[in-house]
């Protein structure tokens, strides 16, 4: 069933609009487009899938006035597309995008459209809890010396598990986003060895953004935590310690599957 739409909105015969979606006057929908429950599409938005594309707005997505979405694109659940943005790539769940071409500039808190303020690491060596289940931000010891500075972590102590592997991420273009997955059993501990970046942790209910801009700051992401890294500085080097050897089957890359698994654990 599709809802009635304003008279001045152009809708193709292949457009499906959920009954609870809110569409402002002047919206143009062309081609194979699906608009989910509780979506909001503001005035002057163009959804243009063309002849071969397909556009999907998942439940709770909000597209602000004058934005253009074109081609084959998924605007994932509870994401926000800023006014005037031009979107030709998928928009991840709970993300905020802006610009032409659109880039991720932040993430929503809960199901609201506000940007989350980064949590702060302790000023002295220690651990800060967060609203995200099991996620902690840790300040590691740092020794300053004229001969060179030192920071140290101990596995099983300041790093709360024994690591079986590590990997490093570097040379990431500023506009790109890394992560966007969770793990079934693997713990991770992230340290930005050089430069800076932001980490978003999500337990399926709460989301927080954390700033890693000092090699003495680390964040622990336990299993069943959806993790995203973005806002990389040009010189950023991210080091990640993992509690398990690499196993492709251990990754959860679909956010809907992640939510289902989290709900089973509650």
C-alpha positions as CSV (number, residue, x, y, z in Angstrom):
1,X,0.0,0.0,0.0
2,X,1.3,3.5,-0.9
3,X,0.2,6.7,0.8
4,X,-1.4,9.6,-1.0
5,X,1.0,12.3,-2.1
6,X,0.6,16.0,-2.7
7,X,-0.7,17.0,-6.1
8,X,2.4,18.9,-7.1
9,X,4.7,16.0,-6.4
10,X,5.9,14.0,-9.5
11,X,5.9,10.2,-8.7
12,X,6.7,7.4,-11.1
13,X,4.6,4.3,-11.2
14,X,7.4,2.3,-9.6
15,X,7.7,4.5,-6.5
16,X,6.5,3.0,-3.2
17,X,5.9,5.4,-0.3
18,X,5.2,4.0,3.2
19,X,2.0,5.1,4.9
20,X,3.8,6.9,7.7
21,X,6.3,8.7,5.5
22,X,6.1,12.5,5.5
23,X,6.7,14.2,2.1
24,X,6.7,17.9,1.6
25,X,5.3,19.6,-1.5
26,X,7.6,19.8,-4.5
27,X,9.3,16.5,-4.0
28,X,10.2,14.7,-7.2
29,X,10.4,10.9,-7.3
30,X,11.5,9.3,-10.6
31,X,12.1,5.6,-11.3
32,X,12.4,2.7,-8.9
33,X,12.3,4.3,-5.4
34,X,11.2,2.9,-2.1
35,X,10.5,5.2,0.9
36,X,10.3,3.5,4.3
37,X,8.3,4.1,7.4
38,X,8.7,7.4,9.3
39,X,10.9,8.8,6.6
40,X,10.8,12.6,6.1
41,X,11.5,14.2,2.7
42,X,11.6,18.0,2.7
43,X,10.6,20.4,0.0
44,X,12.4,20.3,-3.4
45,X,14.1,17.0,-2.9
46,X,14.8,15.0,-6.0
47,X,15.0,11.2,-5.9
48,X,16.1,10.2,-9.4
49,X,16.8,6.5,-9.9
50,X,16.6,6.9,-13.7
51,X,15.9,3.9,-15.9
52,X,18.4,1.4,-14.4
53,X,18.9,2.6,-10.8
54,X,17.1,1.9,-7.5
55,X,16.8,4.2,-4.5
56,X,15.9,2.9,-1.1
57,X,15.2,5.1,1.9
58,X,15.1,2.9,5.0
59,X,12.9,3.6,8.0
60,X,13.5,6.9,9.7
61,X,15.7,8.5,7.1
62,X,15.5,12.3,6.7
63,X,16.3,14.1,3.5
64,X,16.4,17.9,3.9
65,X,15.3,20.5,1.4
66,X,16.8,20.6,-2.1
67,X,18.9,17.5,-1.7
68,X,19.4,15.3,-4.8
69,X,19.8,11.5,-4.6
70,X,20.6,9.8,-7.9
71,X,21.3,6.4,-9.3
72,X,21.4,3.2,-7.2
73,X,21.6,4.4,-3.6
74,X,20.5,3.1,-0.1
75,X,19.9,5.8,2.5
76,X,20.1,3.7,5.6
77,X,17.9,3.8,8.7
78,X,17.8,7.0,10.7
79,X,20.4,8.7,8.6
80,X,20.3,12.5,7.8
81,X,21.0,14.0,4.4
82,X,21.7,17.8,4.7
83,X,19.9,20.4,2.6
84,X,21.4,20.7,-0.9
85,X,23.5,17.6,-0.7
86,X,24.1,15.5,-3.8
87,X,24.2,11.8,-2.9
88,X,25.3,9.1,-5.4
89,X,26.7,6.6,-2.9
90,X,25.1,4.6,-0.1
91,X,24.6,6.4,3.2
92,X,25.3,4.2,6.3
93,X,22.9,3.8,9.2
94,X,22.7,6.8,11.6
95,X,25.2,8.9,9.5
96,X,24.9,12.6,8.6
97,X,26.0,13.6,5.1
98,X,26.5,17.0,3.4
99,X,28.1,18.6,0.4
100,X,28.5,17.8,-3.3
101,X,29.4,15.0,-3.6
102,X,28.0,14.1,-0.2
103,X,30.4,13.1,2.6
104,X,29.9,11.9,6.1
105,X,30.3,14.7,8.6
106,X,28.9,13.0,11.7
107,X,26.5,10.6,13.2
108,X,23.1,10.9,14.8
109,X,22.5,10.2,18.5
110,X,19.8,7.7,19.1
111,X,17.1,8.3,16.5
112,X,17.6,12.1,16.6
113,X,19.3,14.3,14.1
114,X,21.7,16.0,16.4
115,X,25.5,15.5,16.2
116,X,27.1,13.7,19.0
117,X,29.8,15.5,21.1
118,X,33.0,13.5,21.3
119,X,33.6,11.8,24.7
120,X,36.8,12.8,26.5
121,X,39.6,10.5,27.7
122,X,40.7,10.8,31.4
123,X,43.3,13.4,32.0
124,X,45.5,10.9,33.9
125,X,46.1,7.2,33.3
126,X,42.8,5.4,33.8
127,X,39.5,4.4,32.3
128,X,36.4,6.3,31.3
129,X,33.1,4.5,30.7
130,X,30.6,5.4,28.0
131,X,26.9,5.1,27.3
132,X,27.8,2.4,24.8
133,X,27.6,-1.0,26.4
134,X,31.1,-2.3,27.3
135,X,33.0,0.5,25.5
136,X,35.7,2.3,27.5
137,X,38.1,5.1,26.6
138,X,41.5,4.6,28.2
139,X,44.4,7.0,29.0
140,X,47.7,5.0,28.9
141,X,50.8,6.1,30.8
142,X,52.9,8.7,28.9
143,X,56.4,9.6,29.8
144,X,57.9,12.8,28.3
145,X,61.7,12.9,27.9
146,X,64.0,15.2,26.0
147,X,65.4,12.0,24.3
148,X,61.9,11.1,23.0
149,X,58.5,10.4,24.5
150,X,57.1,7.0,25.5
151,X,53.6,5.6,26.0
152,X,52.9,2.0,27.0
153,X,50.0,-0.5,27.4
154,X,50.0,-3.9,29.0
155,X,47.9,-6.7,27.6
156,X,45.5,-8.0,30.2
157,X,45.8,-4.8,32.2
158,X,45.5,-1.5,30.5
159,X,44.6,-3.3,27.4
160,X,41.8,-5.6,28.7
161,X,42.5,-8.7,26.8
162,X,45.4,-10.7,25.3
163,X,46.1,-9.8,21.7
164,X,46.6,-12.4,19.0
165,X,47.1,-10.0,16.1
166,X,47.4,-6.4,15.2
167,X,46.9,-4.3,12.0
168,X,47.5,-0.8,11.0
169,X,45.4,1.6,8.8
170,X,47.1,4.6,7.2
171,X,46.9,6.7,4.1
172,X,43.1,7.0,4.3
173,X,41.7,9.9,2.3
174,X,39.8,12.3,4.6
175,X,36.5,11.7,2.9
176,X,36.6,7.9,3.4
177,X,35.0,5.9,6.2
178,X,36.6,2.7,7.6
179,X,35.1,0.0,9.8
180,X,31.3,-0.1,9.5
181,X,31.1,-3.6,11.0
182,X,30.9,-5.5,14.3
183,X,32.5,-8.7,15.6
184,X,30.9,-11.8,17.0
185,X,33.5,-12.7,19.5
186,X,36.6,-10.5,18.9
187,X,37.7,-7.7,21.2
188,X,39.5,-4.7,19.7
189,X,41.7,-2.0,21.1
190,X,42.3,1.1,18.9
191,X,45.2,3.6,19.3
192,X,45.9,6.4,16.8
193,X,49.7,6.2,16.8
194,X,50.0,9.3,14.6
195,X,47.6,12.1,13.6
196,X,44.0,12.0,14.6
197,X,40.6,10.4,13.7
198,X,37.2,9.8,15.2
199,X,35.6,6.5,16.3
200,X,31.9,5.9,16.5
201,X,30.8,3.0,18.7
202,X,27.2,1.7,18.5
203,X,25.6,-1.0,20.7
204,X,22.3,-1.0,18.8
205,X,20.7,1.5,21.2
206,X,23.4,4.1,22.1
207,X,26.0,5.7,19.9
208,X,29.0,7.8,20.9
209,X,31.8,9.5,19.1
210,X,35.3,9.3,20.5
211,X,38.3,11.4,19.4
212,X,41.7,9.7,19.1
213,X,44.4,12.4,18.8
214,X,47.1,11.2,21.1
215,X,49.0,7.9,21.1
216,X,48.3,7.6,24.8
217,X,44.6,7.3,24.2
218,X,43.0,4.0,23.4
219,X,39.4,2.7,23.0
220,X,38.2,-0.8,23.8
221,X,35.5,-2.1,21.5
222,X,34.0,-5.4,22.9
223,X,32.2,-8.0,20.7
224,X,28.8,-7.0,19.3
225,X,29.9,-3.3,19.0
226,X,29.3,-1.6,15.6
227,X,32.4,0.4,15.0
228,X,33.1,3.2,12.5
229,X,36.3,5.3,11.9
230,X,36.3,8.5,10.0
231,X,37.6,12.1,10.1
232,X,41.1,10.8,9.4
233,X,43.8,13.5,9.4
234,X,46.2,13.1,6.3
235,X,49.0,11.7,8.5
236,X,46.8,9.4,10.6
237,X,48.1,5.9,11.5
238,X,45.6,3.7,13.3
239,X,46.9,0.6,15.2
240,X,44.3,-2.0,16.2
241,X,45.0,-4.9,18.5
242,X,42.6,-7.9,18.2
243,X,41.9,-10.7,20.6
244,X,41.4,-13.3,17.8
245,X,43.1,-14.3,14.6
246,X,41.5,-13.1,11.4
247,X,38.3,-15.0,10.4
248,X,36.0,-13.5,7.7
249,X,33.0,-15.4,9.2
250,X,33.5,-13.6,12.5
251,X,32.6,-10.2,11.0
252,X,29.1,-8.7,10.9
253,X,28.9,-6.3,8.0
254,X,25.1,-5.9,7.7
255,X,23.7,-3.4,10.2
256,X,20.2,-5.1,10.2
257,X,21.8,-8.4,11.1
258,X,23.8,-6.7,13.8
259,X,20.6,-5.3,15.4
260,X,19.0,-8.7,15.3
261,X,21.9,-10.3,17.1
262,X,22.1,-7.6,19.7
263,X,18.4,-7.9,20.4
264,X,18.8,-11.7,21.0
265,X,21.5,-11.0,23.5
266,X,19.3,-8.6,25.6
